[in-house]
């Protein structure tokens, strides 16, 4: 059986890591570099690769990996690391970290294919979605949205909107209506949020949605 896209990514990372450091990566190294949700998912894929003869593993040794001659020489996809700043509501607004200081090394991060971000990563940040107000736009609870920092937007664009007085944020399509702003959900069961225009700040515009199926 040929390795899956995820498994090819793991193999490529193991090969590159070993070539640069002369020792094998740990499961946590693989998890972080490949943007995988948990170490158990890494272990699951490594067990498949071991079963198919692409790697060998030494029991009880944290870096006990070995690539076999059968492992395909694949090129790891180019990825960038984007800071994950917290949660954003796709429902009732909720507090969230602002993009100030988003380049902190302490921030949790997610990986994004470089081709999705042609202008680089310095303007990007990610937020984890809470709620289902954007479900009809294929954005569900638990998804991660990647946004490009922006202070302006056009009608109908999906934005991270900061409600100044409430100190809360929400993910909605934005519509400017004179002295008011309408923040429109993509869920027929939910009503829009309508607020004075001076109570809304745009913090970012949607670039990508990351959904983990594992």
C-alpha atoms as a printed R data frame, in Angstrom:
    type eleno elety resid chain resno       x      y      z
1   ATOM     1    CA   UNK     A     1   0.000  0.000  0.000
2   ATOM     2    CA   UNK     A     2   1.349  3.428 -0.909
3   ATOM     3    CA   UNK     A     3   1.676  5.932  1.934
4   ATOM     4    CA   UNK     A     4  -1.049  8.547  2.312
5   ATOM     5    CA   UNK     A     5  -0.321 12.269  1.916
6   ATOM     6    CA   UNK     A     6   0.018 12.584  5.693
7   ATOM     7    CA   UNK     A     7   2.340  9.577  5.855
8   ATOM     8    CA   UNK     A     8   4.497 10.910  3.025
9   ATOM     9    CA   UNK     A     9   4.763 14.184  4.964
10  ATOM    10    CA   UNK     A    10   5.922 12.265  8.035
11  ATOM    11    CA   UNK     A    11   8.498 10.275  6.045
12  ATOM    12    CA   UNK     A    12   9.859 13.412  4.434
13  ATOM    13    CA   UNK     A    13  10.186 15.138  7.787
14  ATOM    14    CA   UNK     A    14  11.951 12.147  9.353
15  ATOM    15    CA   UNK     A    15  14.431 12.030  6.454
16  ATOM    16    CA   UNK     A    16  15.109 15.789  6.573
17  ATOM    17    CA   UNK     A    17  15.401 15.847 10.376
18  ATOM    18    CA   UNK     A    18  17.867 12.956 10.384
19  ATOM    19    CA   UNK     A    19  19.944 14.460  7.576
20  ATOM    20    CA   UNK     A    20  20.284 17.742  9.480
21  ATOM    21    CA   UNK     A    21  20.826 16.391 13.008
22  ATOM    22    CA   UNK     A    22  22.133 12.848 12.505
23  ATOM    23    CA   UNK     A    23  19.547 11.455 14.943
24  ATOM    24    CA   UNK     A    24  15.876 10.672 14.596
25  ATOM    25    CA   UNK     A    25  12.973 12.895 15.643
26  ATOM    26    CA   UNK     A    26  10.682 12.065 18.536
27  ATOM    27    CA   UNK     A    27   6.950 11.542 18.108
28  ATOM    28    CA   UNK     A    28   6.374 15.034 19.519
29  ATOM    29    CA   UNK     A    29   8.835 16.495 16.997
30  ATOM    30    CA   UNK     A    30   6.811 14.889 14.193
31  ATOM    31    CA   UNK     A    31   3.537 16.116 15.678
32  ATOM    32    CA   UNK     A    32   4.727 19.731 15.885
33  ATOM    33    CA   UNK     A    33   6.422 19.837 12.472
34  ATOM    34    CA   UNK     A    34   3.557 18.203 10.574
35  ATOM    35    CA   UNK     A    35   0.735 20.071 12.303
36  ATOM    36    CA   UNK     A    36  -0.847 16.875 13.650
37  ATOM    37    CA   UNK     A    37  -3.476 17.134 16.377
38  ATOM    38    CA   UNK     A    38  -2.027 14.610 18.849
39  ATOM    39    CA   UNK     A    39   0.839 12.193 19.418
40  ATOM    40    CA   UNK     A    40  -1.613  9.287 19.159
41  ATOM    41    CA   UNK     A    41  -2.331 10.257 15.547
42  ATOM    42    CA   UNK     A    42   1.410 10.303 14.841
43  ATOM    43    CA   UNK     A    43   1.736  6.872 16.447
44  ATOM    44    CA   UNK     A    44  -1.171  5.536 14.380
45  ATOM    45    CA   UNK     A    45   0.489  6.641 11.129
46  ATOM    46    CA   UNK     A    46   3.896  5.329 12.211
47  ATOM    47    CA   UNK     A    47   2.335  1.939 12.948
48  ATOM    48    CA   UNK     A    48   0.924  1.850  9.418
49  ATOM    49    CA   UNK     A    49   4.308  2.829  7.960
50  ATOM    50    CA   UNK     A    50   5.948  0.122 10.061
51  ATOM    51    CA   UNK     A    51   3.404 -2.469  8.958
52  ATOM    52    CA   UNK     A    52   3.997 -1.562  5.303
53  ATOM    53    CA   UNK     A    53   7.768 -1.766  5.732
54  ATOM    54    CA   UNK     A    54   8.665  1.909  5.359
55  ATOM    55    CA   UNK     A    55  10.046  2.349  8.886
56  ATOM    56    CA   UNK     A    56  11.341  0.238 11.738
57  ATOM    57    CA   UNK     A    57  10.741  1.148 15.391
58  ATOM    58    CA   UNK     A    58  12.569  0.073 18.520
59  ATOM    59    CA   UNK     A    59  10.144 -0.516 21.390
60  ATOM    60    CA   UNK     A    60  10.634  1.671 24.447
61  ATOM    61    CA   UNK     A    61  13.046  4.096 22.761
62  ATOM    62    CA   UNK     A    62  11.718  7.630 22.194
63  ATOM    63    CA   UNK     A    63  13.776  8.214 19.013
64  ATOM    64    CA   UNK     A    64  13.956  4.584 17.964
65  ATOM    65    CA   UNK     A    65  12.986  5.133 14.344
66  ATOM    66    CA   UNK     A    66  14.740  3.879 11.237
67  ATOM    67    CA   UNK     A    67  13.820  4.466  7.617
68  ATOM    68    CA   UNK     A    68  14.047  1.413  5.397
69  ATOM    69    CA   UNK     A    69  15.303  1.368  1.829
70  ATOM    70    CA   UNK     A    70  11.692  0.990  0.721
71  ATOM    71    CA   UNK     A    71  10.678  4.379  2.101
72  ATOM    72    CA   UNK     A    72   9.807  6.632 -0.863
73  ATOM    73    CA   UNK     A    73  11.938  9.707 -1.373
74  ATOM    74    CA   UNK     A    74   9.279 12.400 -1.155
75  ATOM    75    CA   UNK     A    75   9.662 16.110 -0.886
76  ATOM    76    CA   UNK     A    76   8.042 17.592  2.180
77  ATOM    77    CA   UNK     A    77   5.457 20.223  1.334
78  ATOM    78    CA   UNK     A    78   6.617 23.747  2.107
79  ATOM    79    CA   UNK     A    79   4.742 25.029  5.110
80  ATOM    80    CA   UNK     A    80   4.715 28.143  7.261
81  ATOM    81    CA   UNK     A    81   4.012 28.403 10.966
82  ATOM    82    CA   UNK     A    82   1.104 30.642 12.000
83  ATOM    83    CA   UNK     A    83   0.387 31.704 15.615
84  ATOM    84    CA   UNK     A    84  -2.857 30.338 17.074
85  ATOM    85    CA   UNK     A    85  -4.070 33.151 19.317
86  ATOM    86    CA   UNK     A    86  -7.153 31.663 20.921
87  ATOM    87    CA   UNK     A    87 -10.839 31.224 20.167
88  ATOM    88    CA   UNK     A    88 -13.252 33.153 17.986
89  ATOM    89    CA   UNK     A    89 -17.005 32.860 18.219
90  ATOM    90    CA   UNK     A    90 -19.101 31.616 15.352
91  ATOM    91    CA   UNK     A    91 -22.140 32.250 17.500
92  ATOM    92    CA   UNK     A    92 -22.458 34.667 20.399
93  ATOM    93    CA   UNK     A    93 -19.343 36.868 20.628
94  ATOM    94    CA   UNK     A    94 -16.671 35.877 23.127
95  ATOM    95    CA   UNK     A    95 -13.373 37.340 24.339
96  ATOM    96    CA   UNK     A    96 -10.271 36.517 22.294
97  ATOM    97    CA   UNK     A    97  -6.596 37.396 22.237
98  ATOM    98    CA   UNK     A    98  -5.879 40.347 19.974
99  ATOM    99    CA   UNK     A    99  -3.138 40.172 17.311
100 ATOM   100    CA   UNK     A   100  -0.806 42.367 19.411
101 ATOM   101    CA   UNK     A   101   2.340 40.398 20.099
102 ATOM   102    CA   UNK     A   102   1.302 37.520 17.830
103 ATOM   103    CA   UNK     A   103   4.873 36.796 16.870
104 ATOM   104    CA   UNK     A   104   5.634 35.634 20.419
105 ATOM   105    CA   UNK     A   105   7.586 32.387 20.470
106 ATOM   106    CA   UNK     A   106   5.304 31.206 23.299
107 ATOM   107    CA   UNK     A   107   2.185 31.206 21.113
108 ATOM   108    CA   UNK     A   108   0.730 27.884 20.024
109 ATOM   109    CA   UNK     A   109   1.160 27.500 16.262
110 ATOM   110    CA   UNK     A   110  -0.402 25.736 13.290
111 ATOM   111    CA   UNK     A   111   1.190 24.794  9.963
112 ATOM   112    CA   UNK     A   112  -0.183 26.035  6.654
113 ATOM   113    CA   UNK     A   113   0.910 25.125  3.103
114 ATOM   114    CA   UNK     A   114   2.967 27.944  1.622
115 ATOM   115    CA   UNK     A   115   0.916 28.036 -1.582
116 ATOM   116    CA   UNK     A   116  -2.094 29.181  0.455
117 ATOM   117    CA   UNK     A   117  -0.207 32.282  1.599
118 ATOM   118    CA   UNK     A   118   1.573 33.846 -1.384
119 ATOM   119    CA   UNK     A   119   2.581 36.958  0.552
120 ATOM   120    CA   UNK     A   120   4.166 35.138  3.476
121 ATOM   121    CA   UNK     A   121   3.230 34.567  7.101
122 ATOM   122    CA   UNK     A   122   4.070 37.796  8.915
123 ATOM   123    CA   UNK     A   123   0.499 39.136  8.586
124 ATOM   124    CA   UNK     A   124  -1.304 35.894  9.448
125 ATOM   125    CA   UNK     A   125  -2.846 34.595 12.638
126 ATOM   126    CA   UNK     A   126  -5.162 31.711 13.447
127 ATOM   127    CA   UNK     A   127  -8.160 31.296 15.749
128 ATOM   128    CA   UNK     A   128 -10.146 28.234 16.812
129 ATOM   129    CA   UNK     A   129 -13.857 28.459 16.032
130 ATOM   130    CA   UNK     A   130 -16.451 28.078 18.788
131 ATOM   131    CA   UNK     A   131 -20.071 27.704 17.696
132 ATOM   132    CA   UNK     A   132 -21.937 27.010 14.469
133 ATOM   133    CA   UNK     A   133 -23.136 30.388 13.213
134 ATOM   134    CA   UNK     A   134 -21.017 29.974 10.035
135 ATOM   135    CA   UNK     A   135 -21.950 26.346  9.371
136 ATOM   136    CA   UNK     A   136 -23.566 27.140  6.003
137 ATOM   137    CA   UNK     A   137 -20.203 28.609  4.934
138 ATOM   138    CA   UNK     A   138 -18.638 25.212  5.795
139 ATOM   139    CA   UNK     A   139 -17.037 26.510  8.995
140 ATOM   140    CA   UNK     A   140 -17.892 24.341 11.988
141 ATOM   141    CA   UNK     A   141 -17.227 24.285 15.713
142 ATOM   142    CA   UNK     A   142 -13.619 23.222 16.339
143 ATOM   143    CA   UNK     A   143 -12.267 24.320 12.952
144 ATOM   144    CA   UNK     A   144  -9.252 26.634 12.832
145 ATOM   145    CA   UNK     A   145  -9.570 29.774 10.719
146 ATOM   146    CA   UNK     A   146  -6.517 31.577  9.377
147 ATOM   147    CA   UNK     A   147  -6.861 35.322  8.897
148 ATOM   148    CA   UNK     A   148  -4.742 38.054  7.390
149 ATOM   149    CA   UNK     A   149  -4.453 41.117  9.594
150 ATOM   150    CA   UNK     A   150  -6.655 43.900  8.229
151 ATOM   151    CA   UNK     A   151  -8.406 46.980  9.540
152 ATOM   152    CA   UNK     A   152 -10.783 47.424  6.602
153 ATOM   153    CA   UNK     A   153 -13.099 45.120  4.671
154 ATOM   154    CA   UNK     A   154 -15.641 45.170  1.867
155 ATOM   155    CA   UNK     A   155 -19.296 44.303  2.231
156 ATOM   156    CA   UNK     A   156 -19.808 40.560  2.351
157 ATOM   157    CA   UNK     A   157 -16.257 39.633  3.379
158 ATOM   158    CA   UNK     A   158 -15.803 37.255  6.293
159 ATOM   159    CA   UNK     A   159 -13.926 38.951  9.090
160 ATOM   160    CA   UNK     A   160 -12.879 38.748 12.699
161 ATOM   161    CA   UNK     A   161 -14.926 41.644 14.059
162 ATOM   162    CA   UNK     A   162 -14.046 43.168 17.422
163 ATOM   163    CA   UNK     A   163 -16.958 44.653 19.375
164 ATOM   164    CA   UNK     A   164 -15.296 47.518 21.197
165 ATOM   165    CA   UNK     A   165 -17.717 48.115 24.090
166 ATOM   166    CA   UNK     A   166 -18.191 44.404 24.786
167 ATOM   167    CA   UNK     A   167 -14.486 43.578 24.326
168 ATOM   168    CA   UNK     A   168 -15.554 40.489 22.404
169 ATOM   169    CA   UNK     A   169 -14.971 39.148 18.936
170 ATOM   170    CA   UNK     A   170 -16.947 37.178 16.397
171 ATOM   171    CA   UNK     A   171 -16.502 35.619 12.967
172 ATOM   172    CA   UNK     A   172 -19.145 36.912 10.564
173 ATOM   173    CA   UNK     A   173 -19.727 38.432  7.137
174 ATOM   174    CA   UNK     A   174 -19.662 42.195  7.502
175 ATOM   175    CA   UNK     A   175 -22.035 44.721  5.935
176 ATOM   176    CA   UNK     A   176 -21.711 48.484  6.368
177 ATOM   177    CA   UNK     A   177 -25.124 50.177  6.527
178 ATOM   178    CA   UNK     A   178 -24.574 53.869  7.194
179 ATOM   179    CA   UNK     A   179 -24.319 54.434 10.929
180 ATOM   180    CA   UNK     A   180 -24.695 50.713 11.618
181 ATOM   181    CA   UNK     A   181 -22.776 47.553 10.868
182 ATOM   182    CA   UNK     A   182 -24.509 44.225 10.338
183 ATOM   183    CA   UNK     A   183 -22.548 41.096 11.213
184 ATOM   184    CA   UNK     A   184 -24.311 38.323  9.328
185 ATOM   185    CA   UNK     A   185 -24.125 34.648 10.311
186 ATOM   186    CA   UNK     A   186 -24.219 31.814  7.793
187 ATOM   187    CA   UNK     A   187 -26.847 29.869  9.702
188 ATOM   188    CA   UNK     A   188 -30.554 30.293  9.018
189 ATOM   189    CA   UNK     A   189 -31.329 29.596 12.685
190 ATOM   190    CA   UNK     A   190 -29.373 32.624 13.917
191 ATOM   191    CA   UNK     A   191 -30.011 36.355 13.715
192 ATOM   192    CA   UNK     A   192 -27.447 38.952 12.612
193 ATOM   193    CA   UNK     A   193 -25.667 41.183 15.094
194 ATOM   194    CA   UNK     A   194 -26.431 44.853 14.360
195 ATOM   195    CA   UNK     A   195 -24.352 47.457 16.185
196 ATOM   196    CA   UNK     A   196 -23.269 51.105 15.777
197 ATOM   197    CA   UNK     A   197 -20.466 51.446 13.252
198 ATOM   198    CA   UNK     A   198 -18.151 53.012 15.838
199 ATOM   199    CA   UNK     A   199 -18.494 49.906 18.015
200 ATOM   200    CA   UNK     A   200 -16.891 47.585 15.443
201 ATOM   201    CA   UNK     A   201 -13.280 47.122 14.435
202 ATOM   202    CA   UNK     A   202 -12.083 44.717 11.744
203 ATOM   203    CA   UNK     A   203  -9.078 42.739 12.965
204 ATOM   204    CA   UNK     A   204  -8.608 40.298 10.093
205 ATOM   205    CA   UNK     A   205 -10.031 38.784  6.908
206 ATOM   206    CA   UNK     A   206 -10.470 35.077  6.312
207 ATOM   207    CA   UNK     A   207  -7.717 33.335  4.333
208 ATOM   208    CA   UNK     A   208  -8.206 29.632  5.013
209 ATOM   209    CA   UNK     A   209 -10.084 27.077  7.099
210 ATOM   210    CA   UNK     A   210  -8.302 24.098  8.641
211 ATOM   211    CA   UNK     A   211 -10.422 21.103  9.569
212 ATOM   212    CA   UNK     A   212  -8.879 18.078 11.232
213 ATOM   213    CA   UNK     A   213 -10.741 14.886 10.449
214 ATOM   214    CA   UNK     A   214  -8.738 12.623 12.768
